[in-house]
């Protein structure tokens, strides 16, 4: 199994469309805020997190 932290691992481009499962550690306070907003809006909290990350990513370019 490759060591993903190794700088010698090839970083192949990721597809720009579609969703990919990942594991991420999120501060409990942040997760609670997204879950509360999800309840208020009826939108799944993962969708809200993804939208927030997309907005942030758009500022990088």
PDB file with SEQRES, HELIX, SHEET and CRYST1 records, atoms N, CA, C and O in Angstrom:
SEQRES   1 A   61  UNK UNK UNK UNK UNK UNK UNK UNK UNK UNK UNK UNK UNK          
SEQRES   2 A   61  UNK UNK UNK UNK UNK UNK UNK UNK UNK UNK UNK UNK UNK          
SEQRES   3 A   61  UNK UNK UNK UNK UNK UNK UNK UNK UNK UNK UNK UNK UNK          
SEQRES   4 A   61  UNK UNK UNK UNK UNK UNK UNK UNK UNK UNK UNK UNK UNK          
SEQRES   5 A   61  UNK UNK UNK UNK UNK UNK UNK UNK UNK                          
HELIX    1 AA1 UNK A   28  UNK A   41  1                                  14    
HELIX    2 AA2 UNK A   45  UNK A   58  1                                  14    
CRYST1    1.000    1.000    1.000  90.00  90.00  90.00 P 1           1          
ATOM      1  N   UNK A   1       0.848  -1.176   0.000  1.00  0.00           N  
ATOM      2  CA  UNK A   1       0.000   0.000   0.000  1.00  0.00           C  
ATOM      3  C   UNK A   1       0.894   1.239   0.000  1.00  0.00           C  
ATOM      4  O   UNK A   1       1.842   1.302   0.783  1.00  0.00           O  
ATOM      5  N   UNK A   2       0.617   2.230  -0.860  1.00  0.00           N  
ATOM      6  CA  UNK A   2       1.480   3.402  -0.922  1.00  0.00           C  
ATOM      7  C   UNK A   2       1.345   4.272   0.319  1.00  0.00           C  
ATOM      8  O   UNK A   2       0.302   4.301   0.973  1.00  0.00           O  
ATOM      9  N   UNK A   3       2.416   4.972   0.622  1.00  0.00           N  
ATOM     10  CA  UNK A   3       2.413   5.927   1.729  1.00  0.00           C  
ATOM     11  C   UNK A   3       1.964   7.271   1.162  1.00  0.00           C  
ATOM     12  O   UNK A   3       2.747   7.955   0.503  1.00  0.00           O  
ATOM     13  N   UNK A   4       0.716   7.655   1.411  1.00  0.00           N  
ATOM     14  CA  UNK A   4       0.147   8.854   0.807  1.00  0.00           C  
ATOM     15  C   UNK A   4       0.797  10.124   1.323  1.00  0.00           C  
ATOM     16  O   UNK A   4       0.644  11.176   0.702  1.00  0.00           O  
ATOM     17  N   UNK A   5       1.512  10.067   2.427  1.00  0.00           N  
ATOM     18  CA  UNK A   5       2.184  11.252   2.954  1.00  0.00           C  
ATOM     19  C   UNK A   5       3.560  11.435   2.333  1.00  0.00           C  
ATOM     20  O   UNK A   5       4.199  12.471   2.521  1.00  0.00           O  
ATOM     21  N   UNK A   6       4.010  10.447   1.605  1.00  0.00           N  
ATOM     22  CA  UNK A   6       5.338  10.503   1.006  1.00  0.00           C  
ATOM     23  C   UNK A   6       5.360  11.487  -0.155  1.00  0.00           C  
ATOM     24  O   UNK A   6       4.451  11.473  -0.985  1.00  0.00           O  
ATOM     25  N   UNK A   7       6.386  12.348  -0.232  1.00  0.00           N  
ATOM     26  CA  UNK A   7       6.462  13.304  -1.333  1.00  0.00           C  
ATOM     27  C   UNK A   7       6.747  12.631  -2.676  1.00  0.00           C  
ATOM     28  O   UNK A   7       6.637  13.284  -3.714  1.00  0.00           O  
ATOM     29  N   UNK A   8       7.106  11.353  -2.686  1.00  0.00           N  
ATOM     30  CA  UNK A   8       7.406  10.672  -3.939  1.00  0.00           C  
ATOM     31  C   UNK A   8       6.158  10.088  -4.597  1.00  0.00           C  
ATOM     32  O   UNK A   8       6.224   9.618  -5.733  1.00  0.00           O  
ATOM     33  N   UNK A   9       5.042  10.111  -3.911  1.00  0.00           N  
ATOM     34  CA  UNK A   9       3.801   9.571  -4.481  1.00  0.00           C  
ATOM     35  C   UNK A   9       3.317  10.508  -5.579  1.00  0.00           C  
ATOM     36  O   UNK A   9       3.243  11.721  -5.382  1.00  0.00           O  
ATOM     37  N   UNK A  10       2.989   9.941  -6.730  1.00  0.00           N  
ATOM     38  CA  UNK A  10       2.483  10.731  -7.853  1.00  0.00           C  
ATOM     39  C   UNK A  10       1.148  11.341  -7.484  1.00  0.00           C  
ATOM     40  O   UNK A  10       0.290  10.674  -6.904  1.00  0.00           O  
ATOM     41  N   UNK A  11       0.974  12.592  -7.815  1.00  0.00           N  
ATOM     42  CA  UNK A  11      -0.290  13.268  -7.554  1.00  0.00           C  
ATOM     43  C   UNK A  11      -1.037  13.410  -8.873  1.00  0.00           C  
ATOM     44  O   UNK A  11      -0.975  14.451  -9.528  1.00  0.00           O  
ATOM     45  N   UNK A  12      -1.736  12.361  -9.248  1.00  0.00           N  
ATOM     46  CA  UNK A  12      -2.516  12.379 -10.479  1.00  0.00           C  
ATOM     47  C   UNK A  12      -3.659  13.372 -10.320  1.00  0.00           C  
ATOM     48  O   UNK A  12      -4.209  13.513  -9.227  1.00  0.00           O  
ATOM     49  N   UNK A  13      -4.022  14.063 -11.400  1.00  0.00           N  
ATOM     50  CA  UNK A  13      -5.122  15.023 -11.302  1.00  0.00           C  
ATOM     51  C   UNK A  13      -6.429  14.322 -10.937  1.00  0.00           C  
ATOM     52  O   UNK A  13      -6.731  13.237 -11.432  1.00  0.00           O  
ATOM     53  N   UNK A  14      -7.182  14.958 -10.074  1.00  0.00           N  
ATOM     54  CA  UNK A  14      -8.478  14.420  -9.673  1.00  0.00           C  
ATOM     55  C   UNK A  14      -9.535  14.870 -10.666  1.00  0.00           C  
ATOM     56  O   UNK A  14      -9.419  15.946 -11.252  1.00  0.00           O  
ATOM     57  N   UNK A  15     -10.556  14.062 -10.857  1.00  0.00           N  
ATOM     58  CA  UNK A  15     -11.630  14.504 -11.745  1.00  0.00           C  
ATOM     59  C   UNK A  15     -12.315  15.737 -11.162  1.00  0.00           C  
ATOM     60  O   UNK A  15     -12.471  15.840  -9.945  1.00  0.00           O  
ATOM     61  N   UNK A  16     -12.720  16.662 -12.011  1.00  0.00           N  
ATOM     62  CA  UNK A  16     -13.344  17.880 -11.523  1.00  0.00           C  
ATOM     63  C   UNK A  16     -14.850  17.737 -11.351  1.00  0.00           C  
ATOM     64  O   UNK A  16     -15.489  18.615 -10.773  1.00  0.00           O  
ATOM     65  N   UNK A  17     -15.415  16.663 -11.836  1.00  0.00           N  
ATOM     66  CA  UNK A  17     -16.849  16.462 -11.658  1.00  0.00           C  
ATOM     67  C   UNK A  17     -17.077  15.214 -10.821  1.00  0.00           C  
ATOM     68  O   UNK A  17     -16.210  14.346 -10.715  1.00  0.00           O  
ATOM     69  N   UNK A  18     -18.246  15.144 -10.236  1.00  0.00           N  
ATOM     70  CA  UNK A  18     -18.579  13.988  -9.410  1.00  0.00           C  
ATOM     71  C   UNK A  18     -18.115  14.186  -7.978  1.00  0.00           C  
ATOM     72  O   UNK A  18     -17.415  15.147  -7.659  1.00  0.00           O  
ATOM     73  N   UNK A  19     -18.508  13.281  -7.147  1.00  0.00           N  
ATOM     74  CA  UNK A  19     -18.159  13.358  -5.729  1.00  0.00           C  
ATOM     75  C   UNK A  19     -17.246  12.196  -5.373  1.00  0.00           C  
ATOM     76  O   UNK A  19     -17.367  11.104  -5.929  1.00  0.00           O  
ATOM     77  N   UNK A  20     -16.331  12.441  -4.442  1.00  0.00           N  
ATOM     78  CA  UNK A  20     -15.402  11.420  -3.978  1.00  0.00           C  
ATOM     79  C   UNK A  20     -15.520  11.317  -2.463  1.00  0.00           C  
ATOM     80  O   UNK A  20     -15.510  12.338  -1.777  1.00  0.00           O  
ATOM     81  N   UNK A  21     -15.631  10.113  -1.935  1.00  0.00           N  
ATOM     82  CA  UNK A  21     -15.682   9.967  -0.478  1.00  0.00           C  
ATOM     83  C   UNK A  21     -14.300  10.249   0.119  1.00  0.00           C  
ATOM     84  O   UNK A  21     -13.280   9.806  -0.410  1.00  0.00           O  
ATOM     85  N   UNK A  22     -14.285  10.989   1.224  1.00  0.00           N  
ATOM     86  CA  UNK A  22     -13.045  11.273   1.943  1.00  0.00           C  
ATOM     87  C   UNK A  22     -13.318  11.174   3.431  1.00  0.00           C  
ATOM     88  O   UNK A  22     -14.470  11.130   3.863  1.00  0.00           O  
ATOM     89  N   UNK A  23     -12.264  11.141   4.199  1.00  0.00           N  
ATOM     90  CA  UNK A  23     -12.366  11.239   5.660  1.00  0.00           C  
ATOM     91  C   UNK A  23     -11.734  12.554   6.059  1.00  0.00           C  
ATOM     92  O   UNK A  23     -10.659  12.904   5.572  1.00  0.00           O  
ATOM     93  N   UNK A  24     -12.389  13.280   6.935  1.00  0.00           N  
ATOM     94  CA  UNK A  24     -11.888  14.577   7.372  1.00  0.00           C  
ATOM     95  C   UNK A  24     -12.292  14.788   8.828  1.00  0.00           C  
ATOM     96  O   UNK A  24     -13.380  14.390   9.244  1.00  0.00           O  
ATOM     97  N   UNK A  25     -11.428  15.400   9.577  1.00  0.00           N  
ATOM     98  CA  UNK A  25     -11.753  15.743  10.968  1.00  0.00           C  
ATOM     99  C   UNK A  25     -12.250  17.187  10.987  1.00  0.00           C  
ATOM    100  O   UNK A  25     -11.548  18.105  10.562  1.00  0.00           O  
ATOM    101  N   UNK A  26     -13.468  17.372  11.486  1.00  0.00           N  
ATOM    102  CA  UNK A  26     -14.085  18.696  11.542  1.00  0.00           C  
ATOM    103  C   UNK A  26     -14.369  19.021  13.004  1.00  0.00           C  
ATOM    104  O   UNK A  26     -14.850  18.179  13.762  1.00  0.00           O  
ATOM    105  N   UNK A  27     -14.066  20.246  13.377  1.00  0.00           N  
ATOM    106  CA  UNK A  27     -14.324  20.708  14.736  1.00  0.00           C  
ATOM    107  C   UNK A  27     -15.794  20.474  15.087  1.00  0.00           C  
ATOM    108  O   UNK A  27     -16.681  20.733  14.273  1.00  0.00           O  
ATOM    109  N   UNK A  28     -16.040  19.991  16.284  1.00  0.00           N  
ATOM    110  CA  UNK A  28     -17.400  19.669  16.712  1.00  0.00           C  
ATOM    111  C   UNK A  28     -18.345  20.853  16.642  1.00  0.00           C  
ATOM    112  O   UNK A  28     -19.514  20.692  16.292  1.00  0.00           O  
ATOM    113  N   UNK A  29     -17.858  22.030  16.968  1.00  0.00           N  
ATOM    114  CA  UNK A  29     -18.681  23.245  16.920  1.00  0.00           C  
ATOM    115  C   UNK A  29     -19.106  23.547  15.487  1.00  0.00           C  
ATOM    116  O   UNK A  29     -20.242  23.955  15.245  1.00  0.00           O  
ATOM    117  N   UNK A  30     -18.195  23.347  14.541  1.00  0.00           N  
ATOM    118  CA  UNK A  30     -18.496  23.591  13.129  1.00  0.00           C  
ATOM    119  C   UNK A  30     -19.527  22.579  12.629  1.00  0.00           C  
ATOM    120  O   UNK A  30     -20.489  22.947  11.955  1.00  0.00           O  
ATOM    121  N   UNK A  31     -19.325  21.323  12.958  1.00  0.00           N  
ATOM    122  CA  UNK A  31     -20.257  20.283  12.534  1.00  0.00           C  
ATOM    123  C   UNK A  31     -21.650  20.531  13.116  1.00  0.00           C  
ATOM    124  O   UNK A  31     -22.652  20.365  12.420  1.00  0.00           O  
ATOM    125  N   UNK A  32     -21.712  20.924  14.377  1.00  0.00           N  
ATOM    126  CA  UNK A  32     -22.996  21.222  15.004  1.00  0.00           C  
ATOM    127  C   UNK A  32     -23.699  22.366  14.277  1.00  0.00           C  
ATOM    128  O   UNK A  32     -24.908  22.307  14.057  1.00  0.00           O  
ATOM    129  N   UNK A  33     -22.961  23.392  13.906  1.00  0.00           N  
ATOM    130  CA  UNK A  33     -23.557  24.524  13.196  1.00  0.00           C  
ATOM    131  C   UNK A  33     -24.148  24.077  11.859  1.00  0.00           C  
ATOM    132  O   UNK A  33     -25.243  24.504  11.494  1.00  0.00           O  
ATOM    133  N   UNK A  34     -23.432  23.221  11.128  1.00  0.00           N  
ATOM    134  CA  UNK A  34     -23.944  22.735   9.855  1.00  0.00           C  
ATOM    135  C   UNK A  34     -25.158  21.839  10.063  1.00  0.00           C  
ATOM    136  O   UNK A  34     -26.111  21.904   9.286  1.00  0.00           O  
ATOM    137  N   UNK A  35     -25.141  21.017  11.085  1.00  0.00           N  
ATOM    138  CA  UNK A  35     -26.289  20.136  11.345  1.00  0.00           C  
ATOM    139  C   UNK A  35     -27.519  20.940  11.760  1.00  0.00           C  
ATOM    140  O   UNK A  35     -28.639  20.611  11.370  1.00  0.00           O  
ATOM    141  N   UNK A  36     -27.311  21.988  12.546  1.00  0.00           N  
ATOM    142  CA  UNK A  36     -28.432  22.842  12.943  1.00  0.00           C  
ATOM    143  C   UNK A  36     -29.018  23.550  11.727  1.00  0.00           C  
ATOM    144  O   UNK A  36     -30.237  23.640  11.577  1.00  0.00           O  
ATOM    145  N   UNK A  37     -28.132  24.057  10.853  1.00  0.00           N  
ATOM    146  CA  UNK A  37     -28.607  24.715   9.637  1.00  0.00           C  
ATOM    147  C   UNK A  37     -29.333  23.721   8.730  1.00  0.00           C  
ATOM    148  O   UNK A  37     -30.317  24.071   8.079  1.00  0.00           O  
ATOM    149  N   UNK A  38     -28.851  22.500   8.691  1.00  0.00           N  
ATOM    150  CA  UNK A  38     -29.488  21.465   7.878  1.00  0.00           C  
ATOM    151  C   UNK A  38     -30.915  21.203   8.363  1.00  0.00           C  
ATOM    152  O   UNK A  38     -31.829  21.034   7.555  1.00  0.00           O  
ATOM    153  N   UNK A  39     -31.097  21.171   9.662  1.00  0.00           N  
ATOM    154  CA  UNK A  39     -32.447  20.966  10.212  1.00  0.00           C  
ATOM    155  C   UNK A  39     -33.365  22.114   9.851  1.00  0.00           C  
ATOM    156  O   UNK A  39     -34.529  21.901   9.510  1.00  0.00           O  
ATOM    157  N   UNK A  40     -32.845  23.338   9.926  1.00  0.00           N  
ATOM    158  CA  UNK A  40     -33.662  24.518   9.628  1.00  0.00           C  
ATOM    159  C   UNK A  40     -34.071  24.566   8.165  1.00  0.00           C  
ATOM    160  O   UNK A  40     -35.194  24.955   7.844  1.00  0.00           O  
ATOM    161  N   UNK A  41     -33.168  24.174   7.281  1.00  0.00           N  
ATOM    162  CA  UNK A  41     -33.418  24.331   5.847  1.00  0.00           C  
ATOM    163  C   UNK A  41     -33.923  23.066   5.171  1.00  0.00           C  
ATOM    164  O   UNK A  41     -34.442  23.123   4.056  1.00  0.00           O  
ATOM    165  N   UNK A  42     -33.776  21.930   5.832  1.00  0.00           N  
ATOM    166  CA  UNK A  42     -34.165  20.672   5.211  1.00  0.00           C  
ATOM    167  C   UNK A  42     -33.161  20.184   4.179  1.00  0.00           C  
ATOM    168  O   UNK A  42     -33.459  19.291   3.385  1.00  0.00           O  
ATOM    169  N   UNK A  43     -31.970  20.775   4.191  1.00  0.00           N  
ATOM    170  CA  UNK A  43     -30.894  20.383   3.280  1.00  0.00           C  
ATOM    171  C   UNK A  43     -29.918  19.503   4.052  1.00  0.00           C  
ATOM    172  O   UNK A  43     -29.556  19.847   5.177  1.00  0.00           O  
ATOM    173  N   UNK A  44     -29.485  18.388   3.492  1.00  0.00           N  
ATOM    174  CA  UNK A  44     -28.525  17.535   4.199  1.00  0.00           C  
ATOM    175  C   UNK A  44     -27.256  18.308   4.595  1.00  0.00           C  
ATOM    176  O   UNK A  44     -26.761  19.127   3.821  1.00  0.00           O  
ATOM    177  N   UNK A  45     -26.739  18.047   5.788  1.00  0.00           N  
ATOM    178  CA  UNK A  45     -25.592  18.807   6.270  1.00  0.00           C  
ATOM    179  C   UNK A  45     -24.360  18.604   5.400  1.00  0.00           C  
ATOM    180  O   UNK A  45     -23.544  19.517   5.269  1.00  0.00           O  
ATOM    181  N   UNK A  46     -24.210  17.427   4.803  1.00  0.00           N  
ATOM    182  CA  UNK A  46     -23.054  17.210   3.933  1.00  0.00           C  
ATOM    183  C   UNK A  46     -23.142  18.075   2.681  1.00  0.00           C  
ATOM    184  O   UNK A  46     -22.122  18.525   2.161  1.00  0.00           O  
ATOM    185  N   UNK A  47     -24.347  18.306   2.204  1.00  0.00           N  
ATOM    186  CA  UNK A  47     -24.544  19.198   1.061  1.00  0.00           C  
ATOM    187  C   UNK A  47     -24.142  20.615   1.437  1.00  0.00           C  
ATOM    188  O   UNK A  47     -23.486  21.304   0.655  1.00  0.00           O  
ATOM    189  N   UNK A  48     -24.527  21.055   2.623  1.00  0.00           N  
ATOM    190  CA  UNK A  48     -24.166  22.397   3.075  1.00  0.00           C  
ATOM    191  C   UNK A  48     -22.651  22.549   3.220  1.00  0.00           C  
ATOM    192  O   UNK A  48     -22.086  23.574   2.836  1.00  0.00           O  
ATOM    193  N   UNK A  49     -22.005  21.536   3.768  1.00  0.00           N  
ATOM    194  CA  UNK A  49     -20.544  21.570   3.905  1.00  0.00           C  
ATOM    195  C   UNK A  49     -19.900  21.613   2.524  1.00  0.00           C  
ATOM    196  O   UNK A  49     -18.963  22.379   2.299  1.00  0.00           O  
ATOM    197  N   UNK A  50     -20.398  20.793   1.597  1.00  0.00           N  
ATOM    198  CA  UNK A  50     -19.835  20.772   0.245  1.00  0.00           C  
ATOM    199  C   UNK A  50     -19.979  22.136  -0.422  1.00  0.00           C  
ATOM    200  O   UNK A  50     -19.046  22.604  -1.076  1.00  0.00           O  
ATOM    201  N   UNK A  51     -21.135  22.780  -0.265  1.00  0.00           N  
ATOM    202  CA  UNK A  51     -21.342  24.116  -0.852  1.00  0.00           C  
ATOM    203  C   UNK A  51     -20.365  25.123  -0.254  1.00  0.00           C  
ATOM    204  O   UNK A  51     -19.802  25.947  -0.975  1.00  0.00           O  
ATOM    205  N   UNK A  52     -20.167  25.060   1.046  1.00  0.00           N  
ATOM    206  CA  UNK A  52     -19.234  25.984   1.702  1.00  0.00           C  
ATOM    207  C   UNK A  52     -17.810  25.759   1.195  1.00  0.00           C  
ATOM    208  O   UNK A  52     -17.068  26.715   0.971  1.00  0.00           O  
ATOM    209  N   UNK A  53     -17.437  24.504   1.017  1.00  0.00           N  
ATOM    210  CA  UNK A  53     -16.105  24.198   0.495  1.00  0.00           C  
ATOM    211  C   UNK A  53     -15.966  24.643  -0.961  1.00  0.00           C  
ATOM    212  O   UNK A  53     -14.906  25.121  -1.364  1.00  0.00           O  
ATOM    213  N   UNK A  54     -17.033  24.487  -1.752  1.00  0.00           N  
ATOM    214  CA  UNK A  54     -16.994  24.960  -3.140  1.00  0.00           C  
ATOM    215  C   UNK A  54     -16.816  26.465  -3.183  1.00  0.00           C  
ATOM    216  O   UNK A  54     -16.022  26.971  -3.976  1.00  0.00           O  
ATOM    217  N   UNK A  55     -17.546  27.192  -2.340  1.00  0.00           N  
ATOM    218  CA  UNK A  55     -17.397  28.653  -2.283  1.00  0.00           C  
ATOM    219  C   UNK A  55     -15.979  29.047  -1.909  1.00  0.00           C  
ATOM    220  O   UNK A  55     -15.410  29.970  -2.492  1.00  0.00           O  
ATOM    221  N   UNK A  56     -15.412  28.351  -0.943  1.00  0.00           N  
ATOM    222  CA  UNK A  56     -14.036  28.644  -0.533  1.00  0.00           C  
ATOM    223  C   UNK A  56     -13.056  28.336  -1.657  1.00  0.00           C  
ATOM    224  O   UNK A  56     -12.130  29.109  -1.905  1.00  0.00           O  
ATOM    225  N   UNK A  57     -13.255  27.206  -2.342  1.00  0.00           N  
ATOM    226  CA  UNK A  57     -12.365  26.815  -3.431  1.00  0.00           C  
ATOM    227  C   UNK A  57     -12.420  27.830  -4.570  1.00  0.00           C  
ATOM    228  O   UNK A  57     -11.411  28.079  -5.229  1.00  0.00           O  
ATOM    229  N   UNK A  58     -13.583  28.412  -4.804  1.00  0.00           N  
ATOM    230  CA  UNK A  58     -13.714  29.406  -5.865  1.00  0.00           C  
ATOM    231  C   UNK A  58     -12.873  30.654  -5.585  1.00  0.00           C  
ATOM    232  O   UNK A  58     -12.488  31.362  -6.516  1.00  0.00           O  
ATOM    233  N   UNK A  59     -12.590  30.922  -4.333  1.00  0.00           N  
ATOM    234  CA  UNK A  59     -11.773  32.101  -4.004  1.00  0.00           C  
ATOM    235  C   UNK A  59     -10.293  31.845  -4.230  1.00  0.00           C  
ATOM    236  O   UNK A  59      -9.506  32.791  -4.241  1.00  0.00           O  
ATOM    237  N   UNK A  60      -9.895  30.603  -4.409  1.00  0.00           N  
ATOM    238  CA  UNK A  60      -8.489  30.254  -4.601  1.00  0.00           C  
ATOM    239  C   UNK A  60      -8.004  30.584  -6.002  1.00  0.00           C  
ATOM    240  O   UNK A  60      -6.802  30.733  -6.220  1.00  0.00           O  
ATOM    241  N   UNK A  61      -8.916  30.701  -6.949  1.00  0.00           N  
ATOM    242  CA  UNK A  61      -8.494  30.895  -8.346  1.00  0.00           C  
ATOM    243  C   UNK A  61      -8.512  32.348  -8.738  1.00  0.00           C  
ATOM    244  O   UNK A  61      -8.186  32.684  -9.876  1.00  0.00           O  
TER     245      UNK A  61                                                      
END                                                                             
